[in-house]
Every structure is written in C-alpha cells, then in structure tokens.
Amino acid sequence: MPEPIKNMLSPAAIKEFAKAIHAVYDAFDVDAFCAAMVDSDYDSLELMARGRKISAVLGDFLPKNYEDAIAVIDKVVKVFQGFAAFSFPEFVVIYGQDEKDWGTSIAALGRYTEYFSAEFAVRPFIIKDEKRMMAQMLEWSKSDNEHLRRLSSEGCRPALPWGQALVKYKKDPTPILSILENLKADPSLYVRKSVANNLNDISKTHPELVVEIAKQWYGTSEQTNWLVKHGLRTLLKKSNPDALAIFGLGNADAVEVSDFANNNSIVAWGGDLIFKFTITAKADTKVRLEYGIDYMKANDKQSRKVFQISEIPLKEGQTKNYTRKHALADHSTRKHYVGAHAVTLIVNGQERGTLNFELTKVQ
C-alpha cells in the first residue's frame, strides 16, 4: 500500500515546520504549536484539511499584528521548502482580507506563489472584490515573472480542482479572456498549460466561445497550437464537430473500419479487455482514433469514458492494424461493477462499431 498523501503533513513534518519558524522568530513556541496541531482529531484529517488547520493555528503563534506576521513568513519561505509551507497563502486568506490589509496581502501572495502556487488563495479575493482583484490579475499576466503570469491564469479558472468555484465565471467568463489573450503565446510551458486548462474549464459551459477563440489562435505558432489542442481536449473527447474541424479531423468517411472484434464477450473482474480492428484510408486524411468504454455503475446504469488511441495522417490506400488492451481492475480513480459493458470505436468523432461484453467476478 502506498503511503497516504496526507502523511506529507505528518506530525514529524509539522515539527520540522515549527522549528523552521522558530529559527527566524524566537517567540514561536514549537512544542505548543505542535500540541495544538496534532490533537486527537489530526489523524482523521486529509491533506487539504491539515493544511487549512496549519493556516488557522498559525494565527495563534505568529505576531498578532498582521504585517508583522507576514514579515515572519517572508523570512521562513526563504529557508524552508517543506510541504507544510503551502499553508502560508491560506494564512493570507484567513487573516488578511480586511480592507486595510489588502495591499499587504496581495503583495505577499505575489511573493509566495514563486515557492508554492497561490491559485487557491487569490479566489476569495476575486469573489470579495472582483473588479479590483481581476485588475491585479491582468497586471500579473504582463509580469516578467512566469510564476506571476501563471498565477494570473490559474487563479481565475472557473472550475479549479480542489479550489473554490468561481460561479460567476462559469456563467460569464468574459473577464478572464483578456488575461488569456496576454498569455496565449507565453514562452513558458508552465504558463501555457495553465491557459489551456483555463480554456478547458470554460469549454464545459461555453463551448462555442472556446471554439471561436481556438479558431483565432490556431496556426499562429507551434506553442500556441499545442495550447489550443490541450484546451479543447474535453470538446474533442465529446466529438464536437467544430473542434475536430480546427485540426483537420472532420472527415470520418475517408476511413474504412474492418475486423473490429474483442477477445471475449465475458471478461473477469480485474482482467483485461483486448480488442482489435483495422483501418484503411480511402483518401489522404488525418484520423483521430478513440474508444469509449460504457461502464456499469453502482446505480445499474452505464456511463462512458473515452480514451484516445492515436492521431495520425494516412495516405490513400494505407492500412493500419491495431490491438488494444484495456485493464478492468479497480484503482484510485475508478471502481468497477459487474454487469453489461460495451466498447465503442470512435473515428474522427463518429462511432464506427460497438462490442458488448460482460464483466463478471467469475475467473
């Protein structure tokens, strides 16, 4: 069994963190802080909850004056790179949202994001004062510092995983667009990945808007082309015809499929589904090959997950044979249930055959 991720904030890690603070701030009581942190409930807390607790408890042990507390943290971040330090941006959220502290807080987040990204911490500030904070995000998007540029995009994603949802931007992402425009050709892959993820978030509620943006951006550079492709990944998996057309993947009729078959109509739980097929190009074309697995869920209904096989150019008359193995064992992101399943071959967004199979506990 792998060690639980929450143990990145084990009692031993908490003590090392406390000792690092004490090294720059003599009044910090290491033993009392550790006792307040690692109480009878600590073992039941998961990673993010442990991090939030650190942020809250720090307020009892750092200077009561907020600016003085930030001055201590500024010293700690330069000497301590342990995982517990990711609690510092959340400290800013908890203790630094008063109007009088706004400048101190935003400047601190700008400094801290270079050590541990502050994308979660900027979101409450956006919600509290959207106009002011988004103006700051726009300024960060022009920074020479790639960490600040990345923060400007990542912090305003409408649906940042593990982050507070920006419901307003799910409804209307317009305020985000000028930031993404500034970053579409960013020299840093770190930044471009964030822009792509932001576009992907927006595509889930505003697909037409993202397709239009993609049409404008695609073809401007190799780096931006990658960003656009990654940003449209959800639309491509959903076989959105306009998204497919941007990449020359709109013609499924130019590809003939034959010999689509699976190894067995009954697959043992924990085993592998093996299927094969052949494609032949009837004309020069580009082809995106995917397959969808219709999984049986706990409610006795099926739900599809799409997986990519390849995306390649083909010459007229060219033939390629494929064999694919798909594991049906439980893992951290998927639990399997016995019952009727199906595998569907998808060519340039069009379904080209479905094979049913039964997942069973019988070996």
N, C-alpha and C positions, 0 to 999 in steps of 0.2 A: 504493500500500500504506500503510495506517495505521501509525504508529509503534508498535512493540511496547510493551505496557503496562509491561514490566519496565524500560523506559527512564525511568520515573518515578524510578527509583533509579539513574540513570546515574552515571558517575564524577564528572561535574560536580556533580550533586546531592549526592553523598557529600561532596565537598569543601565545599560551602556548609554542609552539616550540621555538619561538623567545625569549621568556622570559627565557627559559632554557639555550639558548646560551648566553644571556646577563649575566646570573648568573656566568658563568665561563670566560666570555670575556667582560669586561666593555665597550669596544669601540663599541660593537654591538648595532646598533640603531634599537630598537624594532619597533617603530612606522614607520620609513622609510621602513624597511623590509616588514612589513605588507601592507603598501601602495603600494609597488612595486609588491607584490604578488597578492593581492586581488584587481585587477583592473576591468575595465568594462567587460573584457572577461572571468574573472575567473569562473563565474557560468556555462559557457558553456563547461568548460574543464572537461573531465572524470578523473578517479582516476590516471591512469598512466601519463597522460599529466600534471596533477597537481604536481605529484612527480617530473617529469623532470623539471618543472618550478622552483620548490624549489631548485633543484640542481644547476640550472643555475644562479638564482638570488643570491644564497649564495655567489657566487664569487665576487659580488659587495660589500659585507658587512663583509666578513671574511678577515684576513690579506692577503695582495697581495702576499707575499712570500708563495709559496705552502706548504713548510714544516711547516711553522708557522700556516697555516690554518688547516693542518692535526693535529697539536698539539692541537688546539682548539677543533676540532671534537673528538679527543681522550678523552678529558675531558667530553664532552657532552654525549657521548654514555654510560658513567658510571653512569649518573644521570637521563637521560631522556629515557624512553622506549615507548614513544608515537609513533603512526604510521608514523608521518612525518619524523622520523629518518631513514626510509628506503631510503630516498633520499641521504644519505651520500655515499654509494657505487657509485651512479651515479655521484656524485660530483667528485670522483676519476677519473671516465671515462672522464668527460668533461675537467678537469683541470690538470690531472696527467699522460697524455700519452707521454709526452716528454721523450726522452731517459734519460736525466739527472734525471728524477723523477721516473724512473721505479722501483727501489728498494723501495723507499718510498711508492709508490702506491700499489705494490703487498703486502708489509708487512701490509699496512693499511687494504686492503681487507681481508687479513687473520685474522686480529683482529676483523673487523666489522662483519664478517659472523656469529660470535657467537651470535650477537644481532639481526641481520636481514640479511638473507642469501644474499650472493653476487653473486649468479649464473648468474644474468644478466650482472653484471659489468665485469666479467672476459672474457666475449666473445669478446668484441672489442680488448682486449689484445691478445687473441688467433689468431684472424684474422690478427692483425698487425704483430705479431712475433710468429708464430705457434711453431717453434722448442723450443724457449726459454720458452714460457708460458706453453706448454704441459709438459716440463721437470719439471716445478714448480708444475703442477697439479699432476704429478706422485709422487713427493715428498710429497705433501699433502695427497695422498692416503695411505701413510705409517705413518701418524701422530697419536699420542696418542689422539688427539682431534677429537671427532666424527663430529664436525661441519666442520672441515677442510677436513676430509675424505669424507663427504657428498658433500662438495663443489667441490671436485676433480671429482666426477661423474656427479653431476647435472650441473656443469658449462660447460661440454663438450657434453651434449646431442645434437644430431644433430638437433632436432626439439623441443626445449624447448618452451612450451606455453608462449606466450607474449614476448619471448626472440628473439634476433637477430639470424636468422637461420645460422647454420654452414654448408653452402652449400658443402664445400669440404668434410665434414664428411658424408654427405648424399651420396656422390659418393664413398667415400672410408673411412670406419670407422676404419681402421686398427690402427691409432694412439691412439684410445680410449681403445683398448682391454686390454692392459697391466694394465691400471688403474682398469678396471672392474675385471680383474683376481685377483688383490690385494684385492678386496673388496667383492668377491663372498661369503665369509664365515664371513663377518663382524659381530661382536657381537651386533651391534646397528641396530634395525629395521629401524630407521630413515635413516641410510646409505643404508641398503638393499633395501628399497623402491626406492631409487634413482637409484641404479644399475638396478633394474627391469624396471624402467621407461626408462632408457637409452637403455637397450636391446629391449624394445618395440619400441622405436624410430627406432633403427637400423633394426628391423624386417620388417618395412614398405618398406624398399628399398633393404634389403639383407636378405630375409627370410631363404635362405639355410645356410648362415653363422650363424645366430642365432640358427637354429635347431641343427647345429653341436656343437655349444657351449653348448646348453642345454643338449645334449646327454652326453657330458663330465662332466658336473656339476651335473646332476640329480642323486640322490642316495647317495651323499656324506654326507649330513646331513639334518635334518628336516628343518632347517632355509634356507639352500640353495635350497632345494626342493620348498619351498614357493616362493622364489625369482624367480626361473625358471618358475614356473607356472604363476606368475604375469607378468613376462617379455614376456611370449608367449601369453598373453591374446588376442592380435589382431589376431595372427595366428590361435588361437583356434576358435575365432568367425568367421574367414574366412574358417573354416573347413579344415585347412591344414592337410593332412593325416599324414605327418611325425611328426608334432607337437602333434597330437592326439595320435599317437602310443607311444610316450615317456611316456605318462601317462596311458597306457593300455586301450585307448579309441578307438581303431581302428576297432572294430568288431561291426558293426550295425546290422548284420544279426542275431545275437543272441537275438535280442529284437523284439518281435511282438507288433505292434500297432493296437488298435481297438477302435471303438466308438469315433473317432475324430469328434467333432461337435461343432458348435458355437450356441449361444443363439438366434441370429437373423441375417438375411442377410442384414438388414438395421440398422445402429447404428446412433443415433442422435449425432450431434457435441457437444462435452462436456460430452458425456456419456461414458459408459464402454462397451468394447467388452468382453464377457465372453465365454470361450471355455473350453472343457473338452476332456479327452482321457484316455485310459487305456493302460498300457504296461505289457507284460508278458515275462519273461526271458525263452528262450529255452535252455539255458545252463548257468552255472556260468559265470558272466560277470560284467564289470563295464559299467555304462551308464551315458552319459552326455546328458541332455535334454535341448534344447533351442527352441525358436521360433523366427521367423523373421516376422516383420510387413513391408509389402510393402506399404509405404505411398505415397499418391498422393502429388506431389509438385506443386509449383506455375506455372511451365512450362508444366503442364499436363502430366508429366512423373512420373513413380514410382521410389522410392528409398528405399532400405531395411535397416532396423535397427534390429540387433539381440540382444535378451535378454536371459539370462540364467535362467532356471527353477531350476535345481538341478544336482548334480553329485553324484551318489551313487553306491555301489556294490549291485548286485542282485544274489540270488541263483536260480538254475534251478527250473522252475515252479512258482517262486514268481511273484505275480501280484500287481500292484500299480495303483490306480486311482488318476487322477489329475483334478482339476478345477482351471483355471487361469482367473484373471480379469485384463484387460489392459485398463487404462484410455486414453481417446481420447480428453482431454481438453488441451488447449494451456498452456504453461509455458515458463520460460525464455529461455530454450534451444530448444524448438520445437514449431513450428506453424503448425496447421493442415489446410488442404484444403478439401473441399467436393469432392466427386467422388469415383472412384473404388479403393478399398484397398484389401489386402489379408493378411492372417495369415498362415504361413507355420511351421509345426512341424519339428524339426531337431533332429535326434538321432545319437549321435557319428559322427556328421558331415554330415550325409546323410538326405536329405529331405524325410519325410515319410507321406506327405499329405499336401494339400493346400486348404483353405477355403476362398472363395471370399466374401467380404461384401462391402456395400455402406455406405459411411459417408455422412450424409445429415444435412442440417440446420433445417429440419422439426423435431419438437419434437414428 
